[in-house]
Amino acid sequence: MQAFVEPLGYEFFRHALAAATLVGALCGLLGVYVVLRRMSYIGHGLSHSVFGGAVVSHLIGWNFYLGAGLWGFLSALLINAVTHRHKVGADASIGIVTTASFAVGVALISKERSFTRNFEAALFGNILGVTTGDLAVISSVTVVVAAAVFIGYKQLLFTTFDAEIAATYGVPTRWVEAGFSLALAATIVAAMNVVGVTLIAAALVIPPSTARLVTDHFGRLLSLSMLIGAGCGGGGMFLSYWYDLASGATIVLLATGIFGIVFTVTHLRDPLRRSLPFTQL
């Protein structure tokens, strides 16, 4: 019991624990839609794109969240616009926009001949440096995104499974797609200090993939993915404290370990189990 209580005596750990838990739940929520859309690459790509915005905002003296957020939103909208060009697929548009943005950041860093701790934190995470202001931003993004998903639940669900049919039934699919892209960009900006650019994709993909092995019910999938994400965030923080490991990497490794266990158990329970369509929405 003492091992659990001891780290809670430090304010920086309490902030980090709250941030990791919130970000884990948020990534678990949006990750379900990312995985079902088979767009896992977008989490990796947008995080690199936001890094470019973070570099630019630092050089011009803007607030990190303002600069990185605006850059991420613009990148998401641009990806969404390019994707609707029939000759350019989603994977190609993500690759073009996000790698170009990341390259801008790298080019500017090389021009300045400096690589500050701020950029190291953006790349690899700096959760132990989470301030009260950072926690407020993360909490706000979590509440807003969760509310948006709840309000637009049916439209987002319909668009996720079949955007063309959804459009014929009057669902404004382009607006839904744009809104989802913006929510994803906001999530990535909020998560950068927790897991870093290099690990955000894993935080988005692993919890829903684990939950998908357990249930075919969409509502339970959302809830379970959020619980796994939050649990891995909180549990990873304690493990990183006890074993003096990088927090972002520990969170992802814990999530990966849980995925491996669930995958093994479900495989042994039913070797012939295949991915089934959702039977209850």
Backbone torsions as a table, in degrees:
resi	resn	phi	psi	omega
1	MET	NA	-38.2	-180.0
2	GLN	-60.0	-34.8	-179.5
3	ALA	-63.5	-30.2	178.3
4	PHE	-81.4	-36.7	-175.3
5	VAL	-76.3	-37.3	-174.3
6	GLU	-53.7	-52.6	-178.4
7	PRO	-65.1	-24.8	-179.5
8	LEU	-70.1	-11.5	177.1
9	GLY	-76.0	-10.5	-179.5
10	TYR	-102.0	129.8	-178.8
11	GLU	-62.0	-40.7	-177.9
12	PHE	-62.9	-33.9	-180.0
13	PHE	-72.6	-39.1	178.2
14	ARG	-62.0	-43.0	176.2
15	HIS	-61.1	-45.9	-178.4
16	ALA	-64.2	-40.0	179.9
17	LEU	-64.2	-44.7	178.7
18	ALA	-63.7	-43.9	-179.3
19	ALA	-63.6	-44.9	-178.5
20	ALA	-64.5	-39.4	-179.8
21	THR	-67.5	-44.5	179.0
22	LEU	-64.3	-46.1	-179.7
23	VAL	-64.6	-38.9	178.0
24	GLY	-61.2	-44.2	178.5
25	ALA	-65.9	-41.1	-179.1
26	LEU	-65.3	-45.5	178.2
27	CYS	-65.1	-35.6	177.3
28	GLY	-64.4	-37.7	179.2
29	LEU	-66.1	-56.6	-178.3
30	LEU	-71.3	-27.3	-179.1
31	GLY	-61.1	-30.1	178.2
32	VAL	-58.9	-46.8	-179.4
33	TYR	-69.4	-36.0	178.3
34	VAL	-62.6	-45.4	-178.4
35	VAL	-68.2	-43.4	-178.2
36	LEU	-67.6	-27.8	176.8
37	ARG	-83.1	-2.6	-176.4
38	ARG	55.2	45.3	-179.5
39	MET	-122.6	38.1	-178.3
40	SER	-57.7	-28.2	-178.1
41	TYR	-66.9	-23.2	-175.3
42	ILE	-68.1	-32.5	177.4
43	GLY	-64.3	-44.1	177.2
44	HIS	-64.0	-43.6	-176.6
45	GLY	-68.7	-47.7	-178.5
46	LEU	-64.2	-33.3	178.3
47	SER	-64.2	-38.4	176.7
48	HIS	-69.3	-35.2	178.4
49	SER	-65.2	-43.6	179.3
50	VAL	-63.1	-31.8	177.2
51	PHE	-59.2	-41.8	177.0
52	GLY	-59.8	-41.8	177.8
53	GLY	-65.6	-35.3	178.6
54	ALA	-64.5	-40.1	178.9
55	VAL	-64.7	-46.8	-179.1
56	VAL	-61.8	-45.3	-178.9
57	SER	-62.8	-35.0	178.2
58	HIS	-66.8	-42.7	-175.9
59	LEU	-70.4	-30.3	-179.9
60	ILE	-96.7	2.4	175.3
61	GLY	80.3	22.2	178.3
62	TRP	-86.3	160.5	172.6
63	ASN	-62.1	139.8	-176.7
64	PHE	-55.5	-50.6	-176.0
65	TYR	-66.4	-35.8	179.5
66	LEU	-66.5	-51.4	-177.8
67	GLY	-66.6	-49.9	-178.9
68	ALA	-65.5	-38.1	179.9
69	GLY	-64.8	-47.6	178.6
70	LEU	-61.3	-42.6	179.3
71	TRP	-63.4	-41.9	179.0
72	GLY	-65.2	-42.0	178.7
73	PHE	-62.2	-44.7	179.5
74	LEU	-63.9	-40.6	178.2
75	SER	-62.8	-43.0	179.7
76	ALA	-62.7	-43.4	178.6
77	LEU	-65.6	-38.6	179.2
78	LEU	-66.4	-41.4	177.0
79	ILE	-61.1	-44.1	-179.4
80	ASN	-63.2	-38.6	179.7
81	ALA	-69.5	-43.7	-178.8
82	VAL	-67.1	-35.8	-178.1
83	THR	-61.6	-32.0	-178.1
84	HIS	-78.8	-2.5	169.6
85	ARG	-80.3	120.4	-169.4
86	HIS	-61.1	-24.3	-176.9
87	LYS	-86.5	-6.3	-179.2
88	VAL	-122.3	118.6	-178.7
89	GLY	-77.3	168.4	-178.7
90	ALA	-62.4	-42.5	-178.4
91	ASP	-64.5	-38.5	180.0
92	ALA	-68.8	-42.8	-179.3
93	SER	-65.8	-38.3	176.5
94	ILE	-61.6	-46.2	-179.4
95	GLY	-61.8	-42.3	-177.3
96	ILE	-66.9	-51.7	-174.5
97	VAL	-68.1	-47.7	-172.9
98	THR	-73.7	-40.0	179.0
99	THR	-68.8	-33.1	176.3
100	ALA	-64.9	-41.1	178.7
101	SER	-65.0	-42.9	178.4
102	PHE	-63.1	-40.0	179.0
103	ALA	-62.9	-36.0	176.2
104	VAL	-59.8	-44.8	179.0
105	GLY	-62.2	-45.6	179.7
106	VAL	-63.9	-42.0	-180.0
107	ALA	-62.5	-42.6	-180.0
108	LEU	-67.0	-37.3	177.1
109	ILE	-64.1	-44.0	-179.9
110	SER	-65.7	-32.6	178.5
111	LYS	-67.2	-40.1	-179.3
112	GLU	-80.4	-13.3	-179.3
113	ARG	58.2	38.3	179.5
114	SER	-146.1	152.3	177.0
115	PHE	-142.5	92.6	-171.0
116	THR	-79.2	169.8	178.4
117	ARG	-62.9	-27.7	178.1
118	ASN	-60.9	-40.9	-179.3
119	PHE	-75.2	-31.4	174.6
120	GLU	-63.1	-41.3	177.8
121	ALA	-63.9	-39.7	179.4
122	ALA	-64.9	-37.3	-178.2
123	LEU	-76.5	-43.2	-170.8
124	PHE	-117.1	-1.9	179.5
125	GLY	88.0	148.0	177.9
126	ASN	-146.9	59.6	-171.2
127	ILE	-65.8	-28.1	180.0
128	LEU	-72.4	-8.8	176.5
129	GLY	-102.0	13.5	-179.6
130	VAL	-66.4	125.9	-179.4
131	THR	-97.0	175.2	176.4
132	THR	-61.6	-37.7	177.7
133	GLY	-64.8	-41.9	177.3
134	ASP	-61.3	-41.9	-179.2
135	LEU	-64.7	-36.2	178.0
136	ALA	-65.6	-40.9	178.1
137	VAL	-63.4	-46.8	-179.5
138	ILE	-61.3	-43.4	179.7
139	SER	-63.6	-42.5	-179.3
140	SER	-63.7	-45.4	179.4
141	VAL	-62.4	-41.4	-179.9
142	THR	-61.6	-46.5	-178.7
143	VAL	-65.0	-46.1	-177.0
144	VAL	-65.1	-46.2	-178.5
145	VAL	-66.2	-43.3	178.9
146	ALA	-62.3	-41.1	178.4
147	ALA	-64.9	-40.9	179.6
148	ALA	-64.0	-41.9	178.8
149	VAL	-65.1	-39.7	-179.9
150	PHE	-66.0	-45.6	-177.8
151	ILE	-66.8	-43.0	-178.3
152	GLY	-99.1	28.1	-173.6
153	TYR	-54.5	-51.9	-175.6
154	LYS	-67.4	-43.3	-179.8
155	GLN	-63.9	-42.6	-179.8
156	LEU	-67.6	-39.7	178.8
157	LEU	-64.2	-46.5	-179.6
158	PHE	-62.0	-44.9	-179.4
159	THR	-65.2	-35.4	-179.0
160	THR	-63.8	-41.9	-175.3
161	PHE	-85.7	-32.9	178.8
162	ASP	-161.2	92.1	-175.8
163	ALA	-65.3	-35.5	-177.5
164	GLU	-66.9	-45.6	178.8
165	ILE	-68.5	-36.9	178.5
166	ALA	-59.3	-39.7	179.8
167	ALA	-64.3	-37.8	179.9
168	THR	-68.1	-23.2	177.9
169	TYR	-91.6	9.3	175.2
170	GLY	92.0	6.2	177.7
171	VAL	-75.7	126.7	179.2
172	PRO	-73.7	77.6	-170.8
173	THR	-61.0	-35.5	-179.4
174	ARG	-66.7	-39.1	177.0
175	TRP	-68.1	-38.6	178.2
176	VAL	-63.9	-44.1	179.1
177	GLU	-62.6	-43.7	-179.8
178	ALA	-64.1	-43.1	178.8
179	GLY	-63.1	-40.4	178.3
180	PHE	-64.4	-41.4	179.1
181	SER	-62.9	-39.9	178.6
182	LEU	-66.7	-41.4	178.3
183	ALA	-63.0	-39.2	179.1
184	LEU	-66.7	-40.7	178.1
185	ALA	-63.2	-42.4	178.6
186	ALA	-63.5	-39.5	178.5
187	THR	-62.9	-42.1	-179.1
188	ILE	-66.7	-41.0	177.5
189	VAL	-61.7	-43.1	-179.5
190	ALA	-67.5	-30.8	-175.1
191	ALA	-87.2	-10.0	-173.4
192	MET	-59.4	-42.1	-179.5
193	ASN	-70.3	-19.7	-176.6
194	VAL	-85.8	-54.0	-176.1
195	VAL	-115.3	-13.2	179.2
196	GLY	83.4	161.1	-178.7
197	VAL	-57.1	-40.6	-171.7
198	THR	-72.3	-15.4	-173.8
199	LEU	-120.3	-0.3	-176.8
200	ILE	-62.1	-40.1	-178.6
201	ALA	-58.4	-40.0	179.2
202	ALA	-65.1	-40.0	179.3
203	ALA	-64.5	-29.2	179.0
204	LEU	-80.7	-33.3	-169.6
205	VAL	-95.3	-40.0	-171.0
206	ILE	-66.7	-48.5	-179.7
207	PRO	-58.1	-48.6	179.0
208	PRO	-67.0	-32.1	177.4
209	SER	-65.5	-38.7	176.8
210	THR	-66.2	-45.7	179.8
211	ALA	-62.9	-34.3	-178.8
212	ARG	-65.1	-26.7	177.7
213	LEU	-71.5	-20.2	-172.9
214	VAL	-98.9	-35.5	-173.6
215	THR	-138.4	151.7	174.5
216	ASP	-110.3	4.3	179.6
217	HIS	-91.4	122.7	-171.8
218	PHE	-63.3	-42.4	179.6
219	GLY	-61.4	-45.2	177.7
220	ARG	-67.3	-31.9	178.2
221	LEU	-61.6	-44.7	178.0
222	LEU	-60.4	-49.0	-177.6
223	SER	-64.0	-45.5	-177.6
224	LEU	-66.6	-39.0	178.5
225	SER	-63.0	-41.4	177.7
226	MET	-64.9	-41.1	179.5
227	LEU	-64.9	-42.0	178.7
228	ILE	-64.2	-44.9	179.1
229	GLY	-60.7	-46.9	179.5
230	ALA	-65.1	-42.1	179.7
231	GLY	-63.8	-40.8	178.9
232	CYS	-68.7	-36.0	177.3
233	GLY	-63.4	-50.9	179.8
234	GLY	-68.2	-46.3	179.8
235	GLY	-64.0	-38.8	178.8
236	GLY	-62.7	-34.6	178.7
237	MET	-65.1	-42.8	178.0
238	PHE	-65.4	-42.8	179.2
239	LEU	-62.9	-40.5	-179.8
240	SER	-65.5	-33.1	177.9
241	TYR	-71.5	-46.2	-176.4
242	TRP	-66.1	-38.7	-174.4
243	TYR	-106.5	7.1	176.7
244	ASP	55.0	54.8	-179.6
245	LEU	-116.6	161.6	175.6
246	ALA	-61.7	129.0	-172.9
247	SER	-64.3	-45.9	-178.8
248	GLY	-60.8	-45.5	179.5
249	ALA	-65.1	-37.9	-179.9
250	THR	-65.0	-41.6	178.3
251	ILE	-60.4	-45.6	-178.9
252	VAL	-68.0	-39.8	179.5
253	LEU	-66.2	-37.9	176.4
254	LEU	-63.2	-44.9	178.2
255	ALA	-61.9	-40.3	178.7
256	THR	-64.9	-41.1	178.0
257	GLY	-61.8	-42.5	178.4
258	ILE	-64.2	-41.5	177.1
259	PHE	-59.7	-44.5	-179.8
260	GLY	-60.9	-41.2	179.9
261	ILE	-66.4	-47.1	-179.2
262	VAL	-63.9	-41.0	178.9
263	PHE	-61.1	-44.7	-179.2
264	THR	-64.5	-45.0	-178.7
265	VAL	-63.8	-46.0	-179.1
266	THR	-67.8	-33.0	178.5
267	HIS	-68.9	-42.4	179.9
268	LEU	-69.9	-34.1	-179.8
269	ARG	-67.6	-37.6	-178.5
270	ASP	-150.1	87.4	-178.1
271	PRO	-58.3	-23.0	-176.7
272	LEU	-95.9	5.7	-178.2
273	ARG	-63.4	131.5	177.5
274	ARG	-119.6	163.1	178.2
275	SER	-68.6	119.5	-176.5
276	LEU	-104.4	153.2	175.5
277	PRO	-68.6	158.0	179.1
278	PHE	-68.8	130.3	-178.3
279	THR	-96.0	-22.0	180.0
280	GLN	-135.6	122.7	178.5
281	LEU	-109.3	NA	NA
